[in-house]
Amino acid sequence: MFKHMSESVQISLCRETVVHRNERNFLVSHIGEEVVLMDIHNGQYIGLNAIGSAIWEKLEQPVPVHEVIHALTEQYAVSMQLCEHETLLFLEKMLQHQMLIVH
């Protein structure tokens, strides 16, 4: 979901965690189905593919992780188990990059 990022991630979020996107530190641009963010503090660009961008859009307001997972399984042909695993990994990366606010 992140382009050109390969570091390993430990999952610390769960299905019940309420999260939303942190827009305060980023300039956000939409390019087709993808979102590109620039961290205003360090100038780092982060590109999100179509699925990562869909998650970003779903996090406009605080939402429990399980609602994001449910919405993605309805939108894409993916099993609940795989979607949960991949979504939690993605959200953990967002958290590492300070793109996510946890409530």
Secondary structure, DSSP 8 states (H G I E B T S, - for coil): -BTT----------TT-EEEE--TTEEEEEETTEEEEEETTT--EEEE-HHHHHHHHHTSS-EEHHHHHHHHHHHSS--HHHHHHHHHHHHHHHHHTT-EEE-
